[in-house]
Amino acid sequence: MGCHMQAIADSPQPIAQLRQVPTWFETWEQSLSRFRVDSELNRLNQNAGRATPVSPVLWDTLQHALHAAHQSNGLVTPTLLAALESAGYDRTFESIEPNKPRARPNWITLNNWREIECDPATRSICLPPGTRIDLGGIAKGWAADQAAQALAADAPALINAGGDIAVSGHQANGARWAIGVADPNAPEQNLELLMIDRGAVATSGRDYRRWQRNGIWQHHIIDPRTGEPADTDILSATVIAPTATEAEMAAKTILILGSRAGLTWLDDQPDLAGLLVLESGHVVHSHKLGKFRWS
């Protein structure tokens, strides 16, 4: 999934399932990664226009991705793979070619997520012709949620999937988990210390996964309204939500909307809280963040 994973089970006794976490993520990546040529996701993309039976993993993750598209009014959609590739993110981040010629993606296929056909009776998916999907951050959030839920049967757990953090409940001593929010302008320092008893935290930003293409900075948060990396005054957005998939969706939505509309949208969501780091260096908090801040 192009990132590091961390799993913690808070128990004085060894937790056998903890040793299985790398195997879980390997299995999920084989299904969900666009960077593995033989992945199930890539096979689905190659079969666009035809109904294709899929595994429970791919089915469930895509349902979460489509739900995120509905929640964000289409701002966070799985149908942006062509735009990501056009911006230069057509291979693993470390291998991006900075001066590769660019082809404009088809705007229609970037925004036709409502036309994806899902048949639960046969667990099959039919992508519209010409459409290819990338499950990206939603897949990371889904994996974090799944692993935390599985470990919770044996002990309170925290899963960090490349910055998407899911916790299953209070620590064994009843304390909340302390989660630092890194300063995008000084990553070795924390801007905030959030205290979480259950749920998730996710950050989306244009400070890390960025690259130059023909002298112009690009990043991986695509605005489906333009097919381009989002033009926004937000450097990073961190959201606390009931699940990591929801936190992922919300952080990207806010970043694409920009600080004014994004903060309004965030404050209107009853189950979300967060903070924004602006291009200017200012840090903006949502109304509901206070109950999660270290004091």
Solvent accessible surface area in square Angstrom, and as a share of the most:
residue,aa,sasa,rsa
1,M,39,0.17
2,G,46,0.44
3,C,39,0.23
4,H,170,0.76
5,M,66,0.29
6,Q,93,0.41
7,A,31,0.24
8,I,65,0.33
9,A,18,0.14
10,D,42,0.22
11,S,38,0.24
12,P,125,0.79
13,Q,121,0.54
14,P,112,0.70
15,I,23,0.12
16,A,74,0.58
17,Q,57,0.25
18,L,59,0.29
19,R,172,0.63
20,Q,87,0.39
21,V,8,0.04
22,P,93,0.58
23,T,77,0.45
24,W,50,0.18
25,F,14,0.06
26,E,70,0.32
27,T,73,0.43
28,W,27,0.10
29,E,33,0.15
30,Q,94,0.42
31,S,12,0.08
32,L,7,0.04
33,S,10,0.06
34,R,31,0.11
35,F,67,0.28
36,R,74,0.27
37,V,131,0.76
38,D,99,0.51
39,S,1,0.01
40,E,23,0.10
41,L,0,0.00
42,N,21,0.11
43,R,123,0.45
44,L,2,0.01
45,N,10,0.05
46,Q,131,0.58
47,N,40,0.20
48,A,26,0.20
49,G,36,0.34
50,R,143,0.52
51,A,72,0.56
52,T,20,0.12
53,P,101,0.64
54,V,8,0.05
55,S,32,0.21
56,P,80,0.51
57,V,31,0.18
58,L,0,0.00
59,W,41,0.14
60,D,48,0.25
61,T,0,0.00
62,L,0,0.00
63,Q,53,0.24
64,H,65,0.29
65,A,2,0.02
66,L,21,0.11
67,H,104,0.46
68,A,4,0.03
69,A,0,0.00
70,H,120,0.54
71,Q,71,0.31
72,S,3,0.02
73,N,122,0.63
74,G,9,0.09
75,L,16,0.08
76,V,13,0.07
77,T,13,0.08
78,P,5,0.03
79,T,2,0.01
80,L,17,0.08
81,L,5,0.03
82,A,30,0.23
83,A,0,0.00
84,L,15,0.07
85,E,49,0.22
86,S,10,0.06
87,A,0,0.00
88,G,1,0.01
89,Y,18,0.07
90,D,40,0.21
91,R,72,0.26
92,T,56,0.32
93,F,41,0.17
94,E,146,0.65
95,S,59,0.38
96,I,24,0.12
97,E,77,0.34
98,P,71,0.45
99,N,103,0.53
100,K,72,0.30
101,P,118,0.74
102,R,75,0.27
103,A,77,0.60
104,R,176,0.64
105,P,32,0.20
106,N,85,0.44
107,W,139,0.49
108,I,117,0.59
109,T,20,0.12
110,L,2,0.01
111,N,39,0.20
112,N,10,0.05
113,W,8,0.03
114,R,157,0.57
115,E,106,0.48
116,I,15,0.08
117,E,113,0.51
118,C,42,0.25
119,D,61,0.32
120,P,106,0.67
121,A,96,0.75
122,T,83,0.48
123,R,99,0.36
124,S,11,0.07
125,I,1,0.00
126,C,23,0.13
127,L,0,0.00
128,P,14,0.09
129,P,107,0.68
130,G,62,0.60
131,T,1,0.00
132,R,89,0.32
133,I,0,0.00
134,D,25,0.13
135,L,4,0.02
136,G,35,0.34
137,G,13,0.13
138,I,12,0.06
139,A,5,0.04
140,K,32,0.14
141,G,0,0.00
142,W,11,0.04
143,A,0,0.00
144,A,0,0.00
145,D,29,0.15
146,Q,58,0.26
147,A,0,0.00
148,A,4,0.03
149,Q,134,0.59
150,A,39,0.30
151,L,0,0.00
152,A,46,0.35
153,A,89,0.69
154,D,77,0.40
155,A,7,0.06
156,P,35,0.22
157,A,0,0.00
158,L,15,0.07
159,I,1,0.00
160,N,38,0.19
161,A,0,0.00
162,G,32,0.30
163,G,33,0.32
164,D,2,0.01
165,I,22,0.11
166,A,3,0.03
167,V,8,0.05
168,S,26,0.17
169,G,7,0.07
170,H,79,0.35
171,Q,46,0.20
172,A,68,0.53
173,N,123,0.63
174,G,46,0.45
175,A,43,0.33
176,R,88,0.32
177,W,18,0.06
178,A,58,0.45
179,I,10,0.05
180,G,35,0.33
181,V,10,0.06
182,A,53,0.41
183,D,24,0.12
184,P,20,0.12
185,N,98,0.50
186,A,22,0.17
187,P,97,0.61
188,E,140,0.63
189,Q,104,0.46
190,N,96,0.49
191,L,56,0.28
192,E,23,0.11
193,L,61,0.30
194,L,1,0.00
195,M,20,0.09
196,I,1,0.00
197,D,47,0.24
198,R,148,0.54
199,G,11,0.10
200,A,1,0.01
201,V,5,0.03
202,A,1,0.00
203,T,64,0.37
204,S,5,0.03
205,G,11,0.11
206,R,44,0.16
207,D,52,0.27
208,Y,145,0.55
209,R,34,0.12
210,R,106,0.39
211,W,19,0.07
212,Q,76,0.34
213,R,9,0.03
214,N,93,0.48
215,G,59,0.57
216,I,112,0.57
217,W,132,0.46
218,Q,11,0.05
219,H,16,0.07
220,H,40,0.18
221,I,3,0.02
222,I,6,0.03
223,D,11,0.06
224,P,1,0.01
225,R,131,0.48
226,T,84,0.49
227,G,3,0.03
228,E,45,0.20
229,P,21,0.13
230,A,6,0.04
231,D,145,0.75
232,T,17,0.10
233,D,62,0.32
234,I,0,0.00
235,L,22,0.11
236,S,7,0.05
237,A,0,0.00
238,T,2,0.01
239,V,0,0.00
240,I,9,0.04
241,A,5,0.04
242,P,65,0.41
243,T,48,0.28
244,A,0,0.00
245,T,10,0.06
246,E,42,0.19
247,A,0,0.00
248,E,6,0.03
249,M,6,0.02
250,A,0,0.00
251,A,0,0.00
252,K,35,0.15
253,T,1,0.00
254,I,0,0.00
255,L,0,0.00
256,I,8,0.04
257,L,51,0.26
258,G,9,0.09
259,S,22,0.14
260,R,211,0.77
261,A,49,0.38
262,G,0,0.00
263,L,41,0.21
264,T,81,0.47
265,W,47,0.16
266,L,0,0.00
267,D,35,0.18
268,D,99,0.51
269,Q,46,0.21
270,P,113,0.71
271,D,98,0.51
272,L,12,0.06
273,A,1,0.01
274,G,1,0.01
275,L,1,0.01
276,L,0,0.00
277,V,3,0.01
278,L,26,0.13
279,E,104,0.47
280,S,82,0.53
281,G,39,0.37
282,H,124,0.55
283,V,56,0.32
284,V,41,0.23
285,H,63,0.28
286,S,6,0.04
287,H,161,0.72
288,K,57,0.24
289,L,1,0.00
290,G,51,0.49
291,K,142,0.60
292,F,42,0.17
293,R,93,0.34
294,W,159,0.56
295,S,139,0.90
